[in-house]
Amino acid sequence: MGDFWFYLREGIYHISDWKGYDHILFVMALCLPYLLKEWKQVLILITAFTIGHSITLALSVFNKILIPGVWVEFLIPVTILITALQNIFRKHSNPQHTKLRYGFALIFGLIHGLGFSNYLKSMLGKTENIITELLAFNLGLELGQILIVLAILLLTFIFVQMLNIQRREWTVFLSGSVFGLSLIMAVQRHPF
């Protein structure tokens, strides 16, 4: 059981580590347009992302999918750029756009899962029975992600609903900041 708790902590640490802030930026970009009362939509978004990264995390750890790390590290900030741009150009909530956003979260989760897997593979080394470790690490990622989501929704509540900042201005301002940071990351990580 000691290994389970170790990998659970590592999952939480990996997603919330400020050195790897790309995952924090992505979750932030996903959640920025939503208010606390829209938690069901956020839950669906985060679940779609989770399904995506869980699939590729498992496939990659079991060596069923191999993509060069340099491409994965480049594509992660590209997913953040696209998500931030969706926020900036989104005028209002439209059911058609919401479904499309869920699809993007799932697809982008596939890419982020590959980034998580490189880290997990390096920790596992030659371990043969990795099911428990994989489950614990993935649960840790989810717990860390939930904390990030709650922090973003709480900040949005404070600024939009308590301090009366216009919701659109809040979303565009922070999405623009996320866009700028992810653009720098993408340029630094370009594989060509």
Secondary structure, 3 states (H helix, E strand, C coil): CHHHHHHHHHHHHHHHCHHHHHHHHHHHHHHCCCCHHHHHHHHHHHHHHHHHHHHHHHHHHCCCCCCCHHHHHHHHHHHHHHHHHHHHHCCCCCHHHHHHHHHHHHHHHHHHHHHHHHHHHHHHCCCCCCHHHHHHHHHHHHHHHHHHHHHHHHHHHHHHHHCCCCHHHHHHHHHHHHHHHHHHHHHHHCCC
